[in-house]
Amino acid sequence: MRDTTSEFPDSRAGGAAGVLAGARWVGRFAPWARGLGLSILVAVILLTMPGNPILDLNHRQYRELGTIVSHAGVLLLLAGLLPHGPAGLAAVRAWPPARRGRVLAAAIVAPLAGLGFVGLAWPAYGRALTREWGLVEPAEAGLFLISAWIAWQHAALLGPRAPDYRPYRFVSFFCVMLAIEEMDAFGIVGPLIGRVGAANVYVGSSHDLLKVAWHYHWVAVPLAVAGLLALGFIWYRGYLTVGFIRREMFEPTTLLLYAAFAAQVLAQALDVDDTLLSARHPIFRYPLEEPCELLANLLLASGLLLKYCRDWRRAGRPAV
């Protein structure tokens, strides 16, 4: 494996000045973005209530508008919180490990418990909240962006010459791509491709190709080849190394990432063909795809956060 870490030089003065100017600009408008984003999300929570007398986003003619508005609300809220990100990260890494674990466990359980309660008390509303124009899918995209930011901060902590710098940079890039995927590539792919074949499979983003491959098995061959080529490129460029895999494979913090992967696989299986599992156990007759995806994203962000705190401690940095 050739050494590629030298391709990332230290930041120069001009680049640092540009980052500082951008940070000041974001900081100036952050309160407005935060307030507007939060207001939009509150409105989405109310307007996705089925049969509400104001504007029911569940009606077909309002779904596209609701999808745009709900995702915009999440993006605005994240932009408004971005200047407070470093302070929040410093606060989390200053906590004792036990407290950090309790808070992250509560952050994982509380949204799922709330969604489950709504789904049991008002199934139609619970289902509406998990749609593209609801709250859950935009929140999943937001969690991918949060994970990307944590991985980027982790790479910055390690420094360009560290062996794990490039892998964490790639994790950040990959999480951004997953966020775009969750947003159905900003609605660009759907109108271009639409529905495919006699099975009438809607292709709005690349993960929908799994459904196509399920109905037309020959599609699995080029998909597998494309996946292997992508993996080979990632390996060749040094974004994935044997050393990185060996160091992280048996780390306790990686358990959350394994659980996130399992939850994501289950969600994709339910998305491709929910009858495959519902025929085996009655619990899968409930709409569990989006809750599983939400769980996976919460576990991903939590696992990356714990890894950041671990390496901060190993580097001998002060907690604050």
C-alpha angles and dihedrals in degrees: 000000000000120000109257100163092094090066089078108069122193116275114275127222094256093052092047091050090052092050091049092049090050091048091052091050092050091046092053094057098031097099091051093047092046094050094044093046093049091048091051092051092049088051090049091052090053098040094050090063103113113247096010110161096229108058122330107210089194091074110101096240092057100041097089091048090047091051092053094045096047094049091045089053092054093046092049092049092051091047089052092050095045097090089054093050098094092048090049091049090050091051093051095049090049092059120097111257092250093054091045090053093049093049094048091047090052091047089054099043101040099063092044093047091049092049091047092050092051091046092053096042096042111011095183092054092045089053092047092053090058095053126097091261092047131073107267102063094048088047089054090054089048091052090053089054091048089051090050091053093049091050090048091052089048091055090049090051091053095046130225095282096053115107092234095048096096095043091055091045087054091048088055092050092046092052090052089052090050089052090053088047090051089053089053091248091298090299093292100117099047098064091044097052106014116166123359131213133331089309087066093223113180114226111198098147140001096276088063087069086077088067090049090051090049092057097034107035096192089069088067091070098062089039091055092046091050090049092051092048091050091049090049092051091049090050094046093051092052097246088124121034138175090241093054092049092047093049096047104033098083099027113125090230089060090066089078090053091050089052090047090053092049092050091048092050090051091049092051091048089054090047094051096046120346092186088068091073102023089065089058101047132010093226089073090062087079117085096263101150098093095039088054091050091048090051091049093051093047090050091048094053092044093049093050090047092053090049090052091051090047094054092043088057093045091052088059093240119156115256092242 
